[in-house]
Amino acid sequence: GLDVDSSGVGGEVLLGKNRPVHVVGVFQAPGASAESELWVDLEMARAAFGRLGLVSSVRVGLQSTADLATFRDAVESDRRLGLKVMSESAFLEAQASGLATFIRVLGTLISLLFAIAAMLGAAITMHGAVSARVREIGTLRALGFSRGKILLGFLVESCALTLGGAGIGVLLALPLKWAEISMLNQSSWSEVVFGFEPSLGVLAQALGFGVGMGLIGGIAPALRAAWVRPLDALRA
């Protein structure tokens, strides 16, 4: 890491041993990845990191995106250069692929754990509801309600229960739009700051996932309710 005494103009950044540089300006790039970069003189950076005569990447400004294919063909066809051309967005995506995979796997594991807990909670709640309403179920069966209708009724109740929980979770997640998460990119050793963008599609998927958890967690209690015999229920 870099030893930064001050992030403002006039501060000092220690690139290497006895190689301090002074901050002469601070720039902004509307939330882009460039805001996590430190720009210094090329030769000074080479000397500080022991990479004299080496360049890891070169940024080229083209007049339009349509020129990218022509530029790529011209550069990559020259075997003397041995360079690979890609757009800046593709380059940054490749640099952040490892971190993105880590966040995706971690988020998936946490979601699965919470989903299992929610399904168990729904199942326990619905089993309690079935036990407390045995007479009601028996009465419905005696009045002519089929097992399928009893099953459907308890499944709908279970889904409604988890849908309410999912709705509360969605409302609590909305303020995360203004939160910022800071992590270290292991590929480039640079700080990556990102936030959550809860779009309508994502929120709809969360609600649908909540209904699915209620459906899975409520199957066993609903089957138990559907197979209650009217005579046994009325004797309870």
MOLIN-V950320 format. One record per residue. N is the residue number from 1. RES is the residue in three letters. SS is DSSP state (H for helix, E for strand, L for the rest). PHI is phi in whole degrees, 0 to 359 (* if undefined). PSI is psi in whole degrees, -180 to 180 (none if undefined). Layout:
N:RES:SS:PHI:PSI, N:RES:SS:PHI:PSI
This chain:
1:GLY:L:*:169, 2:LEU:L:258:142, 3:ASP:E:271:106, 4:VAL:E:251:116, 5:ASP:L:280:-32, 6:SER:L:205:138, 7:SER:L:271:-5, 8:GLY:L:268:173, 9:VAL:L:297:134, 10:GLY:L:96:-10, 11:GLY:L:287:180, 12:GLU:E:230:137, 13:VAL:E:239:129, 14:LEU:E:263:103, 15:LEU:E:290:-40, 16:GLY:E:206:-171, 17:LYS:L:296:121, 18:ASN:L:58:33, 19:ARG:E:231:69, 20:PRO:E:279:147, 21:VAL:E:231:151, 22:HIS:E:259:141, 23:VAL:L:283:119, 24:VAL:L:251:-6, 25:GLY:L:185:157, 26:VAL:L:233:128, 27:PHE:L:242:160, 28:GLN:L:237:148, 29:ALA:L:226:53, 30:PRO:L:29:55, 31:GLY:L:77:6, 32:ALA:L:282:172, 33:SER:H:294:-20, 34:ALA:H:297:-21, 35:GLU:H:291:-15, 36:SER:H:263:8, 37:GLU:L:260:155, 38:LEU:L:242:119, 39:TRP:L:260:123, 40:VAL:L:225:172, 41:ASP:L:299:138, 42:LEU:H:300:-49, 43:GLU:H:294:-35, 44:MET:H:293:-41, 45:ALA:H:293:-39, 46:ARG:H:300:-45, 47:ALA:H:293:-37, 48:ALA:H:291:-34, 49:PHE:L:253:11, 50:GLY:L:65:40, 51:ARG:L:235:45, 52:LEU:L:298:131, 53:GLY:L:80:5, 54:LEU:L:243:146, 55:VAL:L:224:125, 56:SER:L:276:-32, 57:SER:L:204:155, 58:VAL:L:230:130, 59:ARG:L:262:127, 60:VAL:L:240:132, 61:GLY:L:264:119, 62:LEU:L:259:159, 63:GLN:L:290:-32, 64:SER:L:206:162, 65:THR:L:293:-21, 66:ALA:L:291:-21, 67:ASP:H:280:-8, 68:LEU:H:296:-44, 69:ALA:H:298:-43, 70:THR:H:295:-43, 71:PHE:H:295:-40, 72:ARG:H:297:-45, 73:ASP:H:298:-40, 74:ALA:H:292:-40, 75:VAL:H:281:-48, 76:GLU:H:287:-21, 77:SER:L:283:-16, 78:ASP:L:272:104, 79:ARG:L:292:-19, 80:ARG:L:292:-29, 81:LEU:L:278:-45, 82:GLY:L:63:38, 83:LEU:L:251:157, 84:LYS:L:242:131, 85:VAL:L:254:132, 86:MET:L:211:159, 87:SER:L:291:159, 88:GLU:H:296:-37, 89:SER:H:295:-40, 90:ALA:H:293:-37, 91:PHE:H:295:-46, 92:LEU:H:293:-35, 93:GLU:H:295:-40, 94:ALA:H:293:-37, 95:GLN:H:294:-34, 96:ALA:L:263:6, 97:SER:H:297:-40, 98:GLY:H:296:-45, 99:LEU:H:294:-40, 100:ALA:H:297:-40, 101:THR:H:295:-41, 102:PHE:H:299:-46, 103:ILE:H:295:-40, 104:ARG:H:295:-44, 105:VAL:H:294:-44, 106:LEU:H:298:-44, 107:GLY:H:296:-37, 108:THR:H:293:-43, 109:LEU:H:296:-44, 110:ILE:H:296:-41, 111:SER:H:297:-41, 112:LEU:H:295:-42, 113:LEU:H:297:-45, 114:PHE:H:292:-34, 115:ALA:H:294:-42, 116:ILE:H:297:-42, 117:ALA:H:297:-39, 118:ALA:H:293:-40, 119:MET:H:293:-40, 120:LEU:H:296:-40, 121:GLY:H:297:-42, 122:ALA:H:295:-41, 123:ALA:H:296:-44, 124:ILE:H:296:-42, 125:THR:H:296:-43, 126:MET:H:288:-34, 127:HIS:H:298:-40, 128:GLY:H:296:-38, 129:ALA:H:294:-39, 130:VAL:H:295:-43, 131:SER:H:296:-36, 132:ALA:H:280:-15, 133:ARG:L:239:33, 134:VAL:H:297:-44, 135:ARG:H:297:-41, 136:GLU:H:299:-43, 137:ILE:H:296:-43, 138:GLY:H:298:-39, 139:THR:H:297:-43, 140:LEU:H:298:-40, 141:ARG:H:294:-38, 142:ALA:H:291:-28, 143:LEU:L:279:-6, 144:GLY:L:112:3, 145:PHE:L:290:133, 146:SER:L:281:165, 147:ARG:H:299:-37, 148:GLY:H:298:-41, 149:LYS:H:291:-40, 150:ILE:H:298:-44, 151:LEU:H:300:-47, 152:LEU:H:296:-40, 153:GLY:H:297:-44, 154:PHE:H:287:-32, 155:LEU:H:294:-42, 156:VAL:H:297:-41, 157:GLU:H:296:-41, 158:SER:H:295:-43, 159:CYS:H:295:-38, 160:ALA:H:295:-37, 161:LEU:H:297:-49, 162:THR:H:286:-28, 163:LEU:H:295:-38, 164:GLY:H:297:-42, 165:GLY:H:295:-40, 166:ALA:H:295:-39, 167:GLY:H:298:-42, 168:ILE:H:296:-41, 169:GLY:H:297:-39, 170:VAL:H:296:-43, 171:LEU:H:296:-38, 172:LEU:H:288:-24, 173:ALA:H:278:-20, 174:LEU:H:301:-41, 175:PRO:H:295:-15, 176:LEU:H:295:-12, 177:LYS:H:299:-29, 178:TRP:H:262:5, 179:ALA:L:266:150, 180:GLU:L:238:134, 181:ILE:E:249:131, 182:SER:E:247:127, 183:MET:E:221:165, 184:LEU:E:259:126, 185:ASN:E:279:114, 186:GLN:L:291:-20, 187:SER:L:282:-44, 188:SER:L:251:-4, 189:TRP:L:54:40, 190:SER:E:240:154, 191:GLU:E:284:135, 192:VAL:E:241:121, 193:VAL:E:248:126, 194:PHE:E:218:163, 195:GLY:L:228:173, 196:PHE:L:264:138, 197:GLU:L:241:87, 198:PRO:L:287:87, 199:SER:L:286:169, 200:LEU:H:297:-37, 201:GLY:H:297:-43, 202:VAL:H:294:-42, 203:LEU:H:295:-39, 204:ALA:H:295:-39, 205:GLN:H:296:-38, 206:ALA:H:297:-43, 207:LEU:H:295:-41, 208:GLY:H:296:-37, 209:PHE:H:295:-37, 210:GLY:H:295:-42, 211:VAL:H:297:-39, 212:GLY:H:297:-39, 213:MET:H:296:-39, 214:GLY:H:294:-36, 215:LEU:H:295:-45, 216:ILE:H:290:-45, 217:GLY:H:291:-23, 218:GLY:H:265:-2, 219:ILE:H:296:-50, 220:ALA:H:298:-49, 221:PRO:H:298:-37, 222:ALA:H:294:-40, 223:LEU:H:295:-39, 224:ARG:H:298:-42, 225:ALA:H:292:-38, 226:ALA:H:293:-27, 227:TRP:L:260:15, 228:VAL:L:288:129, 229:ARG:L:276:135, 230:PRO:H:304:-42, 231:LEU:H:294:-44, 232:ASP:H:295:-37, 233:ALA:H:293:-40, 234:LEU:H:288:-25, 235:ARG:H:279:-15, 236:ALA:L:293:none
